[in-house]
């Protein structure tokens, strides 16, 4: 006798319990025509954020260059010595600018698609 053999009672599938939402606002929000479920503030932020971030990185880079000025390299040296703060800020501003340039178009298009989906859902709902 095999004690580990499945019986018909053990192998029968059980019905999962029904899903009951805890918050009724979730049901009301999804039935209002908003197909995305993303708040409008986040959609607008996704569309707008690349411009201020790119402007901020360019302005901070110009301010950093103005504060520290141009340092001439010593005779026979290829590069001038720079402070650790200046190097760190240049790396940080490069990363902010690179992230803005790489992620900005993706965020803009995604926000635009979400906004169009949201507006088309509301337009179909109105008589």
C-alpha positions in Angstrom: 0.0 0.0 0.0 1.3 3.4 -1.0 0.5 6.1 1.6 1.5 8.9 -0.7 -0.8 8.1 -3.6 -3.3 10.9 -4.3 -6.9 10.0 -3.7 -9.8 11.5 -5.6 -10.7 13.7 -2.6 -7.2 15.3 -2.6 -6.8 15.9 -6.3 -10.2 17.5 -6.8 -9.8 21.3 -7.5 -11.3 23.6 -5.1 -13.1 26.8 -6.1 -11.2 30.0 -5.1 -13.0 32.5 -2.9 -14.7 35.4 -4.7 -12.8 38.7 -4.8 -14.5 41.4 -2.8 -12.9 44.9 -2.9 -12.3 46.5 0.5 -12.6 50.0 -0.8 -15.7 51.1 -2.8 -13.8 54.1 -4.2 -11.7 51.6 -6.3 -14.9 50.3 -7.9 -16.2 53.9 -8.5 -13.0 55.1 -10.0 -12.7 52.2 -12.4 -16.3 52.6 -13.5 -15.9 56.4 -14.2 -14.3 55.8 -17.6 -10.7 55.9 -16.4 -9.2 52.9 -18.1 -5.7 53.5 -16.8 -6.2 53.8 -13.0 -3.3 56.3 -12.9 -4.1 59.7 -11.3 -4.1 62.7 -13.6 -1.3 64.4 -11.5 1.1 61.5 -12.3 0.2 61.6 -16.0 0.9 65.3 -16.2 4.1 64.8 -14.2 5.2 62.1 -16.6 4.7 64.5 -19.6 6.3 67.6 -18.0 9.3 66.4 -15.9 12.0 66.1 -18.6 12.0 69.8 -19.4 12.6 71.2 -15.9 15.2 68.5 -15.1 17.2 69.2 -18.3 17.0 72.9 -17.7 18.1 72.4 -14.1 21.1 70.3 -15.0 22.2 72.9 -17.7 21.8 75.8 -15.3 23.6 74.0 -12.4 26.4 73.1 -14.8 26.8 76.7 -15.9 26.7 77.9 -12.3 29.3 75.4 -11.4 31.6 76.5 -14.3 31.1 80.1 -13.3 31.9 79.5 -9.6 35.1 77.5 -10.2 36.1 79.2 -13.4 38.5 77.8 -16.0 41.7 76.3 -14.5 44.7 76.2 -16.8 46.8 73.0 -16.7 50.4 73.1 -15.5 53.2 73.1 -18.1 53.4 69.6 -19.6 50.2 68.4 -18.1 47.3 67.3 -20.1 44.5 68.1 -17.6 44.3 70.6 -14.8 43.8 69.4 -11.2 40.2 69.7 -10.1 38.7 69.6 -6.7 36.8 66.5 -5.5 33.6 68.6 -5.2 33.8 69.8 -8.8 34.4 66.3 -10.1 31.6 64.9 -8.0 29.2 67.6 -9.1 30.1 67.1 -12.8 29.4 63.4 -12.4 26.1 64.0 -10.7 25.0 66.6 -13.3 26.0 64.2 -16.1 23.9 61.4 -14.5 20.9 63.8 -14.1 21.2 65.0 -17.7 21.8 61.4 -19.1 18.8 60.1 -17.2 16.6 63.0 -18.4 17.7 62.4 -22.1 17.3 58.6 -21.9 14.1 58.4 -19.8 12.4 61.6 -20.8 11.1 60.6 -24.3 9.8 57.2 -22.8 8.1 59.0 -20.0 6.6 61.6 -22.3 5.2 59.1 -24.7 3.8 56.9 -21.9 2.2 59.9 -20.2 0.7 61.0 -23.6 -0.7 57.6 -24.2 -2.2 57.4 -20.7 -3.7 60.9 -21.1 -5.3 60.0 -24.5 -6.7 56.7 -23.0 -8.1 58.7 -20.1 -9.7 61.3 -22.3 -11.1 58.9 -24.8 -12.7 56.9 -22.0 -14.4 60.0 -20.7 -15.5 61.1 -24.2 -17.2 57.7 -24.9 -19.0 57.8 -21.5 -20.6 61.2 -22.1 -23.9 61.2 -24.1 
